[in-house]
Amino acid sequence: MVSRRDFLNGALWGGVGLALGLNGPARAADKATGEAMAGDALRTRAIPATGQTLPVIGAGTSGSFVADIGSDKYRRLKDVMTLFFDGGATVFDTSPNYGGADRVLGALLEEGGWRDRCFLATKIAADSRAAAERQWAGSLEALRTDHVELLQVHNLRHWKTQLPYARELKEQGKTKYVGVTHYLQRGLDEMAAILRDEPLDFIQINYSVNAPEAAREVLPLARDKGVAVLINRAFDDGDLFARVKGKPLPGWAAEVGAQSWAQLFLKFAISHPAVTAVIPATSKPEHQLDNLNAGRGGLLSEAQQRELMTMDW
C-alpha cells in the first residue's frame, strides 16, 4: 500500500489545480439531510437552526497552529489556509486554551483576507462570569475580529454559568450560534443531558472508528433536537495512523473515492447523518489537501462503517 506520506508527496501540487477550482454552485440540498453536492465541490450540510450550509470538512487548531508569527511554520500554515479556503472549506475552530493558536489564526485570517470567508468558532473556558468576560475580550483581540460565528462552552466547563453568558453575546450580535463541547467519552452522558434540557445551536464531540460511542445516544439526540454537530478527534490524535501503518485500504475504498486512511476516517465521521462537519487539525499543506478530498465522493454504507469499527483497534 502506498503510505499517506508517499501518496501525498507525489500528488499534492498536481492536485492543487483541482482543489482551487471547487467553488461552483451546489445542487439543491437533499430534503432529509440538508446536504448538497455538485461535481467535485465539497459536500455541504445545513445547520438545523437556520438552514445555513457548511462544508463537511473544516479545520481545528489545537497543537497544529502553535507557531511564532513570521516563522517557517507560520508561512506553512498560510499555505494550509490557502488550500483550505480555495478548496471551498470555511469552518475553523479554535480556543483561548490552545497555546496561542487563536492569535496565529487571527493573524493569518487578516493577512490572507479570509475573515469574511471563514465560519469562525471559538470557546469560553473559564470558571466564573468575570473570567469569561475577560477571556472573551482577549479572544476578540487575538482573532482580530469583533464577532465570531460560533461560541462554545469548552469541555462543558462551568456550563451553567457560561452558556447563559454565550446566549447574551448572541443576543448582542457578537456570535450567531452557541454550543457546548467535549472531547472524551466521559463527557457523553452530561452532553446528552444538556441536549435534552437546553436549547443549543451546536455541539462538538469526539467520534471516530475506534471511539464511536457518541453514535449510541448523543448523535441521534442532536439530530432529533435539531442541533448541528462538529466532530473532533476523528483521527484519535493521530493514533489511528499508527494502527493502520502498513495495512492496505479496504477493497471498497475506491468505490467511495477514498485514496488514504485519513480520507476513510473522515468519511466515517461525516457518514453519520447527524454530523454537520468534522474539524481535523493539521499544519501540513499535503495533509490539508488530503483532508479536503474526504469531503468529495461517496459516503460509507452502514456495512462499511461496521467493517472499520470492527477492525483490530
N, C-alpha and C positions, 0 to 999 in steps of 0.2 A: 504493500500500500504506500502511496505517496504521502509523506507526512504533511501536516498543516504548514510547517515552515517551508518545506521544499516546494509544495504546490504554490504557495502564495508568493514566494520569492520569484518564481518564474512567471506568475500570472498577474502580479499587481499592476504594473504600469501598462501592460497590454489590455487590462480590463478597465483602466481609468476612463477611457473614452466612453465605454458603455455606462459606467457609473455616472458620468457627467451629463448623460442625455435622458434622464429618467423622470422628467418633470411634466410629462404630458398629462392631459385631463384623465381622471379616473372614471370608470363606469359608474352608473347609479349603484348605490350601496345595496347589498343584499338585505331584504327586509328583516330576516331573522337575526343576523349577526351585526348589522351595521357596517359590513365590510365591503370595501371596494378595491378593484384592481383594474389595471389597463396595461396590457403588454408587459413590459419589463419594469413598470413602476412598482414602487414599494406598496405592498398590501396596506390598507388602512382600516381602522375600526373607529366606531363612533363612541364618544363619551356619552353615556346614557343621560346625564343631567341636562345636556344642551344639544346633543347631536353633532357637535364639533368633531371632526375626524382627525385622528392622529396616525402617522405611520407606525407600524407594529414594531419596528426596530428603533430604539432610542439609544441613549448612552448614559453611563454613570461616570463618576469622577473619583470615587474612593480609591486612594492609592495611586491611580494612574495619572492624576492631574496635580500631583505634588511636584513642583518644579520651581526653579528660580526664573523669574521673568527675564527674558532675553537669552536664556541658556540654550544649549543644543536641544535639550529635551523640550523646552518651550517651543522652539521652532518646529520640532517634530510634531508636537501637539497641534500646531497650526495646520500642518498637513493633514492630520487626522480630522480636524474640524472642516477643512476644505472638502475632503471626501464626503464627510457626513452630510453637510448641507447641500453640496452639489449633487449628492446622490438622492436627495429628496427627503431626508430624515429631519426631524425637528426637536425631539424631546431630549433635553439634557437635565439630569438630576444631580444635585449636589447637596452639601450640608456645611454649616459652620464648624462641624466637628471633623472635617476631612483634611486637617493639616495644611490649611491654606489653599486647598483645591478651588474653593469658590473665588478667591482672588485671581487665580490663574485663569479660570473660566471667564470671569468678568472682563479681564484684560483682553483675552482673545476674542470674545464676542464684540468688544468695542473696536479692536484693531481690525478684525475681519469684516466689520459692518453687518454682523449676523443677528444682532439682537432682535430685530423685527421678524426674523425668520425662526426664532427659537421659542419653543414651548419650554419655559424655564421653570424648573421645580427645585425648591429648597425646603429646609426644615427648621423647626423650632426644637431645640434640645436644651431645655432649661428647667430648673427646679422651682421657679417662682414666677409670678407675673412680672415683677420688676426686672428680673434677669432676662426674661423673654423679650421685654421691650428693648433692653439694651442690645440683646443679640440680634433682634430684627433690624435695628438701626445699623448695626455693623454689617449685616448681610446685604442690605441695600447698597452700602458703601462699597463692599467687596465686589459685588456683582455689577456695580456701575449702572444701576437702574433705579427707577422709582416704584417698580411693581414686579411681581412675578406672576406666572400663570397658575402655579400650584404651590400651596404652602401646606406642609405636612408636619404632624407631630412625630418626632423622631423616636422610633422604638417604643411608642406608647408612653413615653416619659412624662409623668405628671399630666396625662392627657385630660383629666377632668378640669385642670386649670388652663392648659394650653389650647385645647380645642375651642373653647369659647372665645379665647383671645384671637385665634385664627379666624373665627367667624366674624369678629368685629372688624378685622382687617379686610375681610371680604366685603363687608358692608361699606367700607370706606373706599373700595375700588383698588385696594393695594394688592389683592390677589383675586383671581377669577374662581379658583376652586380650592377646597380644603380637604384634608385627608389625614390618615394615620399610617404609620409604617412599623414593620418589624422585619427581622432578617433570620430568625431561627424558629424551629418547630415549637419551642416552648411559648412563643407568642401567639400561637394559633387560637387557643381557647379564648383568650382575652379579646383577640381580634374579632372572633365570631360573636362574642357577647356585645361588643361595641357596635358591630354591624346590625345586630338585632334592635338595639335601643337608640342609636344615634343616627341622625341624617348626615350622610357623608357623600362627597363627590368622588373620592378616590380612596383606595387602599394601596399599599405597597407591601409585598410579601415575597419570601423566597419560595421557589418552585423549580425543581429540576428532576431529571430522570432518577437520581438516587435520593431525592428528598421530595417525593410527590404528595406529602401529607396534606398540603393545602387543598388538594382536589377533593378531599373527603367531605369537608363542610364549608370552609371559608370561600372557595371559589364559587360553588353553587349558590351560596348565600349572597355573595356580592352580585351575582347575575340576577338573582330573584329581586334584590333590593334596588337594582339599577345603579350600581356603583362601579366606576371604572377601576381597572386593576393594572398596576405596574408590577413587573416581576424582577426581583433582584437575585443575584447568586445563581443564575442559570447554569453557570459552569462550576458551581460549588467552589468558588475562589480558585479556580484552575485545577483543582484536584481531579476532575473528570478527565482531563487530558492525560495525566499520568496513568490513569487506569486503562485508557484505551490505546496507549502507546504501542505501536506495532500491530494493532488489530485492524483488520480490513473493515471498511464500511459494510453495512448490510447490503445484500444484493439489490434490495429495492430502493436504495438511496437515490439512484439516478432518476427513478420514477417521480420523485418529489423535487428534483432539481438540486439535491444536496451533493456538494463536492468535498465536504470536510466534516469532521466530527463536530466542529463548532457550529456549523450550519444545522446539523441534526439536533444538537442540544437546544438551539434557539427555536427551531421549528417545533420541537416537542412542547416548549412553553407556549408558543402562540397558537398551537393546535387546540388548546383548551378554549372553548368559545367565550369564557368569562374574561380572558386576558385581553387587555387593551394594547399593551406594549411591553417589551422586555428591554432592560437597560444595561447591557454588558459594558463594562469599563475597559478601555484599552488606551495605551499611549503609542501604539504602533500602527502606522498607516495601513500596512498589509492586513493586519487583523481587523481594522475598521472596515476595509473593503469586504473581507470575508463575512463579517457580521451582517453588513447590509444585504449581502446576497441571500441570507436566510429569510429575508422578508419578501422574496420573489419565488415564483414557482408554487408547487403544491404544498399542502399541509399533510400531516401524518394521520393515517387512519387509526381507529382505536386499537386494531391489532398491531400496528407498527409501534404505537406508543407503549403497548404492553410488552412488546419484544424488547424495547430499550429498557424499560423498568425492571425486567426480569433478567437482565444480564448480570454477570457475576461482579457486582459492585463491592 
